[in-house]
């Protein structure tokens, strides 16, 4: 057979080959690693291979511990199955349901257009407006939904600013007649407009990825950190919605501003040269934004209600136990009320609160229609909008962490990480963030953090460093995937528009990755250091450390 044809056949059957060959190639681990640790390592690496190659759907791979841990004698099913719906999953679910209610009534679109009205229509300010809006929405909605919603708005504004994209491309390519002065000007202006167009499109997925790091519910890796902390260090209660927001929101703002400066500089948004045609186009773009906002009409009762419950959701989560002041949780039995309880209380109200303003007159008006009232959110809508596969993925991560802990695999890995004790902790933070950010360019950020967080926790214990000092940068870093279209769903959506090239994302994303790594390092060694007392080894990590040494 022709080698080229054979290679194509191999490529088309790659997933089936990985499914069959990976378990066989990993079998030697069962004989060279201590029995229980070897079995757990076998399952962990098998899941890592399936996750990174997507030989199986991510959620299906996440359920492998339910099959393999009990049958291989690693962990009984009564300990594995509960990991798939811990309180962390309920917090994530409450955030997703709140997001689906916001999308149902179009509140996100009103917020986006209002921000764009405020920032103005100069290219640099519009890019900033896009980034602010995308990052804010992705703190509460999924990064993918935010990007999918913002891109059509961006395209409408760009068309009003610069006209038809195909005409722009033609003007950029018109080299034959570029000797004429006026045509040279046309071409130069078209190239500038194409650069700005790319800057707009690329800023949206990047801002969505950055914004998701600011809240615990903004992206799955943040919740995996909380869940694995509870598994490895049950006494650690430092990370909750409020304390994470106080740490991560300034980091998000800093990175967003630096990212905006870089994108605006790279794509011509900082060009302030006066141009009559540009001023006319900007006036037209402003009219488009104003018209779109006017079409939304006055705020409806449902929108106002969702806004109220959304604000309550954020305030109650933030003030439950923010650590720097006494939260409202002190009015309840200690340890009973968590972020999950708060979130579920608020979203439960959405399923019965009316979407139309109730009226007492209805009871006394015999001619009024007797149609049933419509609540702010129906269960059918929630089912459609909630990505249940991500909840299974979270559960798979928690099950894997539990298996590593119970089997002793975490300790075994820690024993082999001792040489890394020579690396200064501040340098280790940069290296960990850089490694995770690079790895997640090719794999799901959720799968990445599930695989590496137990190893990083054990590394911190071995080098006698506060585990949060290594675990927080790893968690944040796995959201910084900017270089490739396949790195994140938002990147893929922006790339699928057909206006961006891979080299655009690599060129922009490489510097974004460096900026992100430096911002995380700065945050960890300044306000993060004092917030979480990272300069001392905590008591909540000592019992595990003692057990580790004993073994």
C-alpha positions in Angstrom: 0.0 0.0 0.0 1.1 3.5 -0.7 2.7 4.9 2.5 0.8 8.2 2.1 -2.5 6.4 1.9 -1.6 4.2 4.8 -0.7 7.2 7.0 -4.0 8.8 6.1 -5.8 5.6 7.3 -3.8 5.7 10.5 -4.8 9.3 11.1 -8.5 8.6 10.4 -8.4 5.7 12.9 -6.1 7.5 15.5 -8.7 7.7 18.2 -9.6 4.0 18.1 -5.8 3.1 18.0 -5.2 5.3 21.1 -8.2 3.7 22.9 -6.7 0.2 22.3 -3.0 0.8 22.6 -2.8 3.2 25.5 -4.0 0.6 28.1 -1.4 -1.9 26.7 1.5 0.5 26.6 0.9 1.6 30.2 0.7 -2.0 31.6 4.4 -2.1 32.7 3.6 0.5 35.4 1.7 -2.2 37.3 5.0 -4.1 37.7 7.6 -1.4 38.3 5.6 0.8 40.8 4.4 -0.3 44.2 1.1 -2.3 43.8 -1.6 0.2 44.9 0.3 3.3 43.8 1.0 1.6 40.4 -2.6 0.8 39.8 -3.7 4.4 40.6 -0.9 5.8 38.4 -2.0 3.5 35.6 -5.6 5.0 35.8 -4.4 8.6 36.1 -2.1 8.3 33.1 -4.7 6.5 31.1 -7.2 9.3 31.8 -4.5 11.9 31.0 -3.9 10.3 27.6 -7.6 10.1 26.8 -8.2 13.7 27.9 -5.2 15.1 26.0 -6.1 13.2 22.8 -9.9 13.3 23.2 -9.9 9.7 22.2 -13.1 9.5 24.3 -15.4 12.5 25.1 -14.0 14.3 28.1 -17.0 13.6 30.3 -16.8 9.8 29.5 -13.1 9.7 30.4 -14.1 11.5 33.6 -16.3 8.6 34.6 -13.5 6.0 34.3 -12.7 6.1 38.0 -16.2 4.8 38.7 -15.3 1.7 36.6 -11.6 1.3 37.3 -11.0 2.3 40.9 -13.3 -0.3 42.5 -12.4 -3.1 40.0 -8.7 -2.6 40.5 -9.0 -2.4 44.2 -7.9 1.2 44.5 -11.1 2.7 46.1 -14.5 1.3 46.9 -17.4 2.7 44.8 -19.1 4.2 47.9 -16.1 6.5 48.1 -15.7 7.2 44.4 -19.3 8.0 43.4 -20.0 10.8 46.0 -17.0 12.7 44.5 -19.2 13.5 41.4 -21.5 15.8 43.3 -19.7 17.5 46.0 -20.8 21.0 47.3 -18.3 22.5 44.8 -20.4 21.1 42.0 -23.5 22.7 43.4 -21.7 26.1 43.5 -20.8 25.6 39.9 -24.3 24.5 39.0 -25.8 27.6 40.7 -23.5 29.9 38.6 -24.5 28.1 35.4 -28.2 28.4 36.2 -27.8 32.1 37.0 -26.0 32.6 33.7 -28.8 30.8 31.8 -31.4 33.2 33.4 -29.3 36.2 32.3 -29.1 34.9 28.8 -32.8 34.0 28.7 -33.8 37.7 29.2 -31.0 39.3 27.2 -29.5 41.2 30.1 -26.0 40.4 28.9 -26.6 42.2 25.5 -27.9 45.3 27.3 -24.8 45.4 29.5 -22.5 45.0 26.5 -24.2 47.8 24.5 -24.3 50.1 27.5 -20.5 49.7 28.1 -19.8 50.3 24.4 -21.9 53.5 24.5 -19.9 54.7 27.5 -16.4 54.0 26.2 -16.9 55.7 22.8 -16.0 54.6 19.2 -12.3 55.4 18.8 -10.6 52.0 17.9 -8.5 51.8 21.1 -11.5 52.7 23.3 -13.8 50.3 21.5 -11.2 47.4 21.9 -11.1 48.3 25.6 -14.9 48.4 25.8 -15.0 45.0 24.1 -12.5 43.6 26.6 -14.2 45.1 29.7 -17.6 43.8 28.6 -16.3 40.3 27.7 -14.3 39.9 30.9 -17.2 41.1 33.1 -19.7 38.8 31.4 -17.3 35.8 31.5 -17.0 36.2 35.3 -20.6 34.9 35.4 -21.4 33.4 32.0 -19.2 30.7 30.4 -16.3 32.0 28.3 -17.7 30.3 25.3 -21.2 31.9 25.6 -19.6 35.3 26.2 -17.5 35.1 23.0 -20.4 33.8 20.9 -22.5 36.7 22.1 -19.9 39.4 21.7 -18.5 38.5 18.2 -21.7 39.5 16.3 -21.9 42.8 18.1 -18.2 43.4 17.2 -18.8 42.5 13.5 -21.7 44.9 13.3 -19.7 47.8 14.7 -16.7 47.0 12.5 -18.8 46.9 9.3 -20.2 50.4 10.2 -16.7 51.6 10.9 -14.9 50.1 7.9 -17.5 48.8 5.5 -17.5 45.5 3.8 -14.7 43.1 4.8 -14.2 41.7 1.3 -13.7 45.1 -0.1 -11.1 45.8 2.5 -9.3 42.6 1.6 -9.3 43.6 -2.1 -7.9 47.0 -1.3 -5.1 45.4 0.8 -4.1 43.1 -2.1 -4.3 45.8 -4.8 -0.5 46.0 -5.5 -0.6 46.6 -9.3 -1.9 50.1 -9.1 -0.2 51.1 -5.8 2.2 53.4 -7.5 -0.5 56.1 -7.8 -0.5 58.2 -4.8 -4.2 58.2 -4.0 -4.3 54.4 -4.4 -1.3 54.0 -2.2 -3.3 55.9 0.5 -6.3 53.7 0.0 -4.2 50.6 0.4 -2.5 51.9 3.5 -5.8 52.8 5.1 -7.3 49.4 4.2 -4.3 47.7 5.8 -4.8 49.8 8.9 -8.5 48.9 9.1 -7.8 45.2 8.6 -5.3 45.3 11.5 -7.9 47.0 13.7 -10.5 44.5 12.6 -8.3 41.6 13.7 -7.5 43.4 17.0 -11.3 43.6 17.7 -11.8 39.9 17.0 -8.8 38.6 18.9 -9.5 40.8 22.0 -12.9 39.1 22.8 -11.8 35.5 23.4 -8.7 36.7 25.3 -10.7 39.0 27.6 -13.2 36.2 28.2 -10.5 33.8 29.3 -8.9 36.5 31.5 -12.3 37.4 33.0 -13.2 33.8 33.9 -10.4 33.7 36.4 -11.8 36.5 38.6 -14.6 34.5 40.3 -14.8 30.9 41.6 -17.7 30.1 39.3 -16.1 31.9 36.2 -14.2 28.8 35.1 -14.0 25.2 36.1 -10.3 25.1 37.2 -11.1 27.5 40.0 -13.6 25.1 41.4 -11.3 22.2 41.0 -8.8 24.0 43.2 -11.4 24.4 45.9 -12.5 20.7 45.6 -9.0 19.3 45.7 -8.0 21.6 48.6 -11.0 20.1 50.6 -9.8 16.6 49.7 -6.1 17.0 50.5 -6.3 19.7 53.2 -9.7 19.5 54.9 -8.8 22.1 57.5 -8.0 24.7 54.8 -10.9 27.2 54.6 -9.0 30.1 53.1 -10.4 29.9 49.6 -14.1 30.8 49.1 -16.0 33.0 46.7 -15.2 36.2 48.6 -11.5 35.7 49.3 -10.8 34.4 45.8 -12.5 37.5 44.3 -10.4 39.9 46.4 -7.3 38.2 45.2 -8.2 37.4 41.6 -10.2 40.5 40.6 -7.2 42.9 40.9 -5.0 40.4 39.0 -7.7 40.2 36.3 -7.8 44.0 36.0 -4.0 44.3 35.8 -3.7 41.6 33.1 -6.7 43.1 31.2 -5.1 46.6 31.0 -1.7 45.2 30.0 -3.4 42.9 27.4 -5.4 45.9 26.0 -2.3 48.0 25.6 -0.5 45.2 23.8 -3.4 44.4 21.5 -4.1 48.1 20.8 -0.4 48.7 20.0 -0.1 45.6 17.8 -3.2 46.2 15.8 -3.1 49.9 15.3 -5.7 50.9 17.9 -3.4 53.5 19.4 -3.0 55.3 16.0 -4.3 58.8 16.7 -3.7 60.2 13.2 -6.6 62.5 12.1 -8.6 61.3 9.1 -11.9 62.7 7.9 -13.2 59.4 6.6 -12.4 57.8 10.0 -14.3 60.4 11.9 -17.3 59.9 9.6 -17.1 56.1 10.1 -16.8 56.5 13.9 -20.0 58.7 13.9 -21.7 55.9 11.9 -20.5 53.2 14.4 -21.8 55.3 17.3 -25.2 55.5 15.6 -25.3 51.7 15.2 -24.6 51.2 18.9 -27.2 53.8 19.9 -29.7 52.2 17.5 -29.1 48.7 18.8 -29.5 49.9 22.4 -32.6 51.8 21.6 -34.1 48.6 20.0 -33.9 46.9 23.4 -36.5 49.4 24.7 -36.9 50.2 28.4 -35.8 47.7 31.0 -38.5 45.1 31.4 -39.8 43.7 34.7 -38.0 40.4 34.0 -34.7 42.1 33.3 -34.9 44.2 36.4 -35.7 41.1 38.5 -32.8 39.2 37.1 -30.5 42.2 37.7 -31.7 42.3 41.3 -31.1 38.5 41.9 -27.8 38.6 40.1 -26.6 41.4 42.4 -27.9 39.6 45.4 -26.1 36.4 44.2 -22.8 38.2 43.9 -23.1 40.2 47.2 -24.2 37.2 49.3 -21.4 35.0 47.9 -18.9 37.7 48.4 -19.9 38.6 52.0 -20.5 35.1 53.4 -17.0 34.8 54.7 -14.6 37.1 52.9 -11.8 36.5 55.5 -10.7 40.2 55.8 -13.9 41.1 57.6 -16.6 39.1 59.5 -19.1 37.7 57.1 -22.8 36.9 57.6 -22.2 33.2 58.0 -21.4 33.9 61.7 -25.2 34.0 62.3 -25.4 30.3 61.5 -23.8 27.2 63.0 -20.1 27.2 62.1 -19.3 25.1 59.0 -23.0 24.6 58.0 -23.5 27.3 55.4 -21.2 27.2 52.4 -21.0 29.1 49.1 -23.0 26.2 47.5 -25.9 26.8 50.0 -26.0 30.5 49.1 -26.0 29.9 45.4 -28.7 27.3 45.4 -31.0 29.5 47.6 -30.8 32.3 45.0 -31.3 30.2 41.9 -34.2 28.3 43.4 -36.1 31.6 43.6 -35.7 32.1 39.9 -37.9 29.0 39.2 -41.0 30.5 40.8 -40.5 34.3 40.7 -42.8 35.8 38.0 -41.4 37.3 34.9 -44.4 39.7 34.6 -45.1 42.3 37.2 -47.9 40.8 39.5 -51.0 42.8 39.9 -53.7 42.7 42.6 -56.3 43.9 40.0 -56.0 40.5 38.2 -57.8 38.8 41.0 -60.8 41.1 40.7 -60.9 41.4 36.9 -63.2 38.7 35.4 -62.1 39.6 31.9 -58.4 39.2 32.5 -56.8 36.1 30.9 -56.3 33.1 33.2 -53.1 31.9 31.6 -50.5 30.5 34.0 -47.7 32.9 35.0 -44.3 32.4 33.5 -41.4 32.2 36.0 -38.0 33.9 35.4 -36.5 30.6 34.5 -38.0 27.2 33.5 -36.3 23.9 34.2 -36.4 23.1 30.5 -34.3 26.2 29.8 -31.9 25.4 32.6 -31.4 21.8 31.2 -30.7 23.2 27.8 -28.1 25.8 28.9 -26.2 23.9 31.7 -23.2 22.0 30.3 -23.6 18.8 32.3 -20.5 17.3 30.8 -18.4 19.9 32.7 -20.0 18.9 36.0 -19.0 15.3 35.2 -15.5 16.5 34.4 -15.3 18.3 37.8 -16.4 15.1 39.5 -13.8 13.0 37.6 -11.2 15.4 38.8 -12.3 15.1 42.4 -12.5 11.3 42.1 -9.0 11.2 40.7 -7.7 13.4 43.5 -9.4 11.1 46.1 -7.8 8.0 44.5 -4.3 9.6 44.5 -4.7 10.5 48.2 -6.1 7.1 49.4 -3.7 4.9 47.3 -0.6 6.8 48.5 0.2 7.8 44.9 0.5 11.5 46.0 3.1 10.5 48.6 5.0 8.3 46.0 5.1 11.2 43.6 6.3 13.6 46.3 9.2 11.3 47.1 10.4 11.6 43.5 10.1 15.4 43.5 12.7 16.0 46.2 15.4 17.3 43.8 13.1 20.3 43.0 13.6 21.5 46.5 16.7 23.4 45.3 14.6 25.7 43.2 13.7 29.0 44.9 9.9 29.2 45.5 9.5 32.5 43.7 11.2 31.0 40.6 9.1 27.8 41.0 5.9 29.9 40.8 7.0 31.3 37.4 8.1 27.9 36.1 4.8 26.2 37.3 2.7 29.0 35.7 4.7 28.9 32.5 4.5 25.1 32.2 0.8 24.9 32.9 0.1 27.8 30.5 2.1 26.0 27.7 0.5 22.5 28.4 -3.0 23.9 28.3 -2.4 25.3 24.8 -2.8 21.7 23.6 -5.3 20.2 26.2 -8.5 21.2 28.0 -7.8 23.6 30.9 -10.0 21.5 33.1 -8.2 18.3 32.3 -4.8 20.0 32.7 -5.5 21.2 36.2 -7.0 17.9 37.2 -3.9 16.1 36.1 -1.3 18.4 37.6 -2.8 19.9 40.8 -2.2 16.8 43.0 1.4 16.7 41.8 1.9 20.4 42.5 0.3 20.1 46.0 2.7 17.3 46.9 5.6 19.3 45.5 4.8 22.2 47.8 4.7 19.8 50.8 8.0 18.3 49.9 9.8 21.6 49.6 8.0 22.9 52.8 6.2 25.7 51.0 2.6 26.8 51.6 0.6 24.6 49.1 -1.4 27.6 48.0 1.7 29.4 46.8 2.1 26.8 44.1 -1.6 25.7 43.6 -3.1 29.2 42.9 -0.6 30.1 40.1 -1.2 26.7 38.5 -5.0 27.2 38.6 -4.8 30.7 37.2 -2.2 29.8 34.6 -4.3 27.1 33.0 -6.8 29.7 31.8 -4.0 31.6 30.0 -4.2 29.7 26.7 -3.9 32.3 24.0 -1.6 31.0 21.2 -3.6 28.5 19.3 -7.2 28.3 17.9 -7.6 24.8 19.5 -6.4 26.0 22.9 -9.9 27.1 24.1 -13.4 27.1 22.7 -13.4 31.0 22.7 -10.3 31.0 20.6 -11.9 28.5 18.2 -15.0 30.6 17.8 -13.0 33.7 17.0 -10.8 31.8 14.6 -13.8 30.2 12.9 -15.0 33.7 11.8 -12.4 33.3 9.0 -10.8 36.7 9.6 -7.9 35.6 11.8 -4.8 33.5 10.9 -2.9 31.1 13.1 0.1 33.4 13.0 -2.0 36.3 14.3 -2.9 34.2 17.4 0.6 32.9 17.9 2.2 36.4 17.6 -0.4 38.0 19.9 -0.8 35.0 22.3 2.9 34.5 23.0 3.3 38.0 24.5 -0.1 37.6 26.3 1.2 34.4 27.9 4.4 36.2 29.1 2.3 39.1 30.5 0.0 36.6 32.3 2.9 34.7 33.9 4.5 38.0 35.1 1.1 39.3 36.5 0.5 36.0 38.4 4.0 36.1 39.8 3.5 39.7 40.9 0.1 39.0 42.5 1.4 35.9 44.4 4.4 37.9 45.8 2.5 41.0 46.8 -1.1 41.1 47.9 -1.5 37.3 47.6 1.4 36.8 50.0 -0.4 38.8 52.7 -3.9 37.6 52.0 -3.2 33.9 52.4 -0.1 34.2 54.6 1.9 32.4 52.0 5.3 33.2 53.7 4.6 30.6 56.4 3.9 26.9 56.3 0.3 26.5 57.5 -1.0 24.3 60.3 -3.7 22.9 58.0 -1.0 21.3 55.8 1.1 19.9 58.7 -1.0 16.8 59.5 -0.7 15.6 55.9 3.0 16.5 55.9 3.6 14.4 59.1 1.8 11.5 57.6 3.8 11.8 54.5 7.1 11.8 56.4 5.9 8.8 58.4 5.3 6.8 55.3 
